[in-house]
Amino acid sequence: MEHGTLTPLTPDGHAALTAELQRLTIEVRADIAERIRESQQHGEFSEDNSELDQVKTEQAFVENRIAELRSTLSHCYILEMDSISIETVGIGALVLIEDIEFGDKFEVRIVSSAEANPDRDYISAESPMGSAIYGQSKGEVVSFEAPDGPKKIKIHAIGR
């Protein structure tokens, strides 16, 4: 199946982005509108109303994120996790890797940049580590330039 320029998302990633969009459009927008009303009701229409400026800046940030999420979700496809290759590292793969220098083993899931979340160990395929292991097989040792210097990692397992 040819997806062209569509962004691949894991089912979890799609659900998380959809939930974030709902939260921003329903809760956060209402909260910001209320804060703008309150700020205006305080009669502070002077140019130095920093509270209003701050809320408007936040509003612009939220509206940009909403537009970004809508764009991502309207130009994506959900990965069929059962069809993800376990022969080589690709989008959606769960990869057990070892930091050669320290001997730590940890798992990362390779995802599109739209879904990347280092806190969940969801690593973008475009990141230094992601691009280094992308297309590689179990047993391979790869090097890449991390923010804190050169790293060497070994791929121990590729799963879904």
C-alpha positions as a Markdown table, in Angstrom:
| # | Residue | x | y | z |
|---|---|---|---|---|
| 1 | Met | 0.0 | 0.0 | 0.0 |
| 2 | Glu | 1.5 | 3.3 | -1.1 |
| 3 | His | 1.1 | 6.1 | 1.4 |
| 4 | Gly | 3.1 | 8.9 | -0.4 |
| 5 | Thr | 3.6 | 11.9 | 1.9 |
| 6 | Leu | 1.3 | 10.6 | 4.7 |
| 7 | Thr | 2.8 | 10.4 | 8.2 |
| 8 | Pro | 2.8 | 7.0 | 9.7 |
| 9 | Leu | 1.5 | 6.8 | 13.3 |
| 10 | Thr | 1.3 | 4.0 | 15.8 |
| 11 | Pro | -2.2 | 3.3 | 17.1 |
| 12 | Asp | -1.1 | 4.7 | 20.5 |
| 13 | Gly | 0.4 | 7.8 | 18.9 |
| 14 | His | -2.7 | 8.4 | 16.9 |
| 15 | Ala | -4.8 | 8.1 | 20.1 |
| 16 | Ala | -2.5 | 10.4 | 22.0 |
| 17 | Leu | -2.5 | 13.1 | 19.3 |
| 18 | Thr | -6.3 | 12.9 | 19.0 |
| 19 | Ala | -6.7 | 13.2 | 22.8 |
| 20 | Glu | -4.4 | 16.2 | 22.8 |
| 21 | Leu | -6.3 | 17.9 | 20.0 |
| 22 | Gln | -9.6 | 17.4 | 21.9 |
| 23 | Arg | -8.2 | 18.7 | 25.1 |
| 24 | Leu | -6.8 | 21.8 | 23.4 |
| 25 | Thr | -9.9 | 22.6 | 21.4 |
| 26 | Ile | -12.4 | 21.9 | 24.2 |
| 27 | Glu | -10.7 | 22.7 | 27.5 |
| 28 | Val | -7.7 | 24.9 | 26.8 |
| 29 | Arg | -9.5 | 27.2 | 24.3 |
| 30 | Ala | -12.3 | 27.8 | 26.8 |
| 31 | Asp | -9.9 | 28.5 | 29.6 |
| 32 | Ile | -7.9 | 31.0 | 27.5 |
| 33 | Ala | -11.1 | 32.7 | 26.4 |
| 34 | Glu | -12.2 | 33.0 | 30.0 |
| 35 | Arg | -8.9 | 34.4 | 31.0 |
| 36 | Ile | -9.0 | 37.0 | 28.2 |
| 37 | Arg | -12.5 | 38.1 | 29.3 |
| 38 | Glu | -11.4 | 38.4 | 32.9 |
| 39 | Ser | -8.3 | 40.4 | 32.0 |
| 40 | Gln | -10.5 | 42.8 | 29.8 |
| 41 | Gln | -13.1 | 43.1 | 32.6 |
| 42 | His | -10.5 | 44.4 | 35.0 |
| 43 | Gly | -10.5 | 47.5 | 32.8 |
| 44 | Glu | -6.9 | 47.1 | 31.9 |
| 45 | Phe | -7.0 | 48.1 | 28.3 |
| 46 | Ser | -3.8 | 50.1 | 28.7 |
| 47 | Glu | -0.8 | 49.1 | 26.6 |
| 48 | Asp | 1.0 | 47.7 | 29.6 |
| 49 | Asn | -1.6 | 44.9 | 30.3 |
| 50 | Ser | 1.1 | 42.2 | 30.5 |
| 51 | Glu | -1.4 | 39.6 | 31.7 |
| 52 | Leu | -3.5 | 40.0 | 28.6 |
| 53 | Asp | -0.4 | 40.0 | 26.4 |
| 54 | Gln | 0.8 | 36.7 | 28.1 |
| 55 | Val | -2.6 | 35.1 | 27.6 |
| 56 | Lys | -2.7 | 36.2 | 23.9 |
| 57 | Thr | 0.7 | 34.7 | 23.4 |
| 58 | Glu | -0.4 | 31.5 | 24.9 |
| 59 | Gln | -3.5 | 31.6 | 22.7 |
| 60 | Ala | -1.4 | 31.9 | 19.6 |
| 61 | Phe | 0.8 | 29.0 | 20.7 |
| 62 | Val | -2.3 | 26.8 | 21.4 |
| 63 | Glu | -3.9 | 27.8 | 18.0 |
| 64 | Asn | -0.7 | 26.9 | 16.2 |
| 65 | Arg | -0.5 | 23.5 | 18.0 |
| 66 | Ile | -4.2 | 22.8 | 17.1 |
| 67 | Ala | -3.5 | 23.6 | 13.4 |
| 68 | Glu | -0.4 | 21.4 | 13.5 |
| 69 | Leu | -2.3 | 18.5 | 15.1 |
| 70 | Arg | -5.2 | 18.8 | 12.6 |
| 71 | Ser | -2.7 | 18.8 | 9.7 |
| 72 | Thr | -0.9 | 15.7 | 11.1 |
| 73 | Leu | -4.1 | 13.8 | 11.8 |
| 74 | Ser | -5.6 | 14.6 | 8.4 |
| 75 | His | -2.4 | 13.5 | 6.6 |
| 76 | Cys | -1.6 | 10.3 | 8.4 |
| 77 | Tyr | -2.2 | 6.6 | 8.4 |
| 78 | Ile | -2.3 | 4.2 | 11.3 |
| 79 | Leu | 0.4 | 1.6 | 11.2 |
| 80 | Glu | -0.8 | -2.0 | 11.3 |
| 81 | Met | 1.5 | -3.2 | 14.1 |
| 82 | Asp | 1.2 | -6.8 | 13.0 |
| 83 | Ser | 2.8 | -6.0 | 9.6 |
| 84 | Ile | 5.9 | -4.2 | 11.1 |
| 85 | Ser | 9.1 | -5.9 | 10.0 |
| 86 | Ile | 11.1 | -7.6 | 12.8 |
| 87 | Glu | 14.0 | -8.2 | 10.3 |
| 88 | Thr | 15.2 | -4.6 | 10.1 |
| 89 | Val | 14.5 | -1.5 | 12.1 |
| 90 | Gly | 11.6 | 0.6 | 10.6 |
| 91 | Ile | 8.8 | 2.9 | 11.7 |
| 92 | Gly | 6.8 | 1.3 | 14.5 |
| 93 | Ala | 9.6 | -1.1 | 15.5 |
| 94 | Leu | 10.3 | -1.7 | 19.2 |
| 95 | Val | 14.1 | -2.0 | 19.4 |
| 96 | Leu | 16.2 | -3.3 | 22.2 |
| 97 | Ile | 19.5 | -1.6 | 22.1 |
| 98 | Glu | 22.6 | -1.5 | 24.3 |
| 99 | Asp | 24.8 | 1.5 | 24.9 |
| 100 | Ile | 28.2 | 0.0 | 24.3 |
| 101 | Glu | 30.1 | 2.4 | 26.5 |
| 102 | Phe | 27.9 | 2.0 | 29.6 |
| 103 | Gly | 26.4 | -1.5 | 29.0 |
| 104 | Asp | 22.8 | -0.2 | 29.6 |
| 105 | Lys | 20.1 | -2.0 | 27.6 |
| 106 | Phe | 16.9 | -0.1 | 26.9 |
| 107 | Glu | 14.0 | -0.2 | 24.4 |
| 108 | Val | 13.0 | 2.5 | 22.0 |
| 109 | Arg | 10.1 | 2.6 | 19.5 |
| 110 | Ile | 11.0 | 4.2 | 16.2 |
| 111 | Val | 8.2 | 6.6 | 15.1 |
| 112 | Ser | 7.7 | 9.6 | 12.8 |
| 113 | Ser | 8.7 | 13.0 | 14.1 |
| 114 | Ala | 5.0 | 13.9 | 14.7 |
| 115 | Glu | 4.8 | 11.2 | 17.3 |
| 116 | Ala | 8.3 | 11.4 | 18.9 |
| 117 | Asn | 8.3 | 11.6 | 22.6 |
| 118 | Pro | 11.6 | 11.0 | 24.4 |
| 119 | Asp | 9.8 | 10.7 | 27.8 |
| 120 | Arg | 8.1 | 7.6 | 26.4 |
| 121 | Asp | 11.2 | 6.4 | 24.5 |
| 122 | Tyr | 9.4 | 7.1 | 21.2 |
| 123 | Ile | 12.4 | 8.1 | 19.1 |
| 124 | Ser | 12.0 | 9.9 | 15.7 |
| 125 | Ala | 13.4 | 8.1 | 12.7 |
| 126 | Glu | 14.9 | 11.4 | 11.7 |
| 127 | Ser | 16.8 | 11.8 | 15.1 |
| 128 | Pro | 20.5 | 11.0 | 15.3 |
| 129 | Met | 19.8 | 7.6 | 17.0 |
| 130 | Gly | 16.7 | 6.9 | 14.9 |
| 131 | Ser | 18.5 | 7.5 | 11.6 |
| 132 | Ala | 21.5 | 5.5 | 12.7 |
| 133 | Ile | 19.5 | 2.3 | 13.5 |
| 134 | Tyr | 16.9 | 2.7 | 10.8 |
| 135 | Gly | 17.2 | -0.2 | 8.3 |
| 136 | Gln | 19.7 | -2.0 | 10.4 |
| 137 | Ser | 19.3 | -5.7 | 11.6 |
| 138 | Lys | 19.7 | -7.5 | 14.9 |
| 139 | Gly | 23.3 | -7.7 | 16.0 |
| 140 | Glu | 24.5 | -4.6 | 14.2 |
| 141 | Val | 26.6 | -2.0 | 16.0 |
| 142 | Val | 26.1 | 1.6 | 14.9 |
| 143 | Ser | 27.6 | 4.9 | 15.8 |
| 144 | Phe | 26.0 | 8.3 | 15.8 |
| 145 | Glu | 26.5 | 11.8 | 17.1 |
| 146 | Ala | 24.4 | 12.4 | 20.2 |
| 147 | Pro | 23.9 | 15.9 | 21.8 |
| 148 | Asp | 26.5 | 14.8 | 24.5 |
| 149 | Gly | 29.0 | 13.4 | 22.0 |
| 150 | Pro | 29.6 | 10.3 | 19.9 |
| 151 | Lys | 27.7 | 7.1 | 20.9 |
| 152 | Lys | 28.0 | 3.5 | 19.8 |
| 153 | Ile | 25.0 | 1.2 | 20.3 |
| 154 | Lys | 24.2 | -2.5 | 19.5 |
| 155 | Ile | 20.8 | -3.7 | 18.3 |
| 156 | His | 19.8 | -6.7 | 20.4 |
| 157 | Ala | 16.3 | -7.3 | 19.2 |
| 158 | Ile | 13.6 | -5.9 | 16.9 |
| 159 | Gly | 10.0 | -6.4 | 17.8 |
| 160 | Arg | 6.6 | -4.9 | 17.5 |
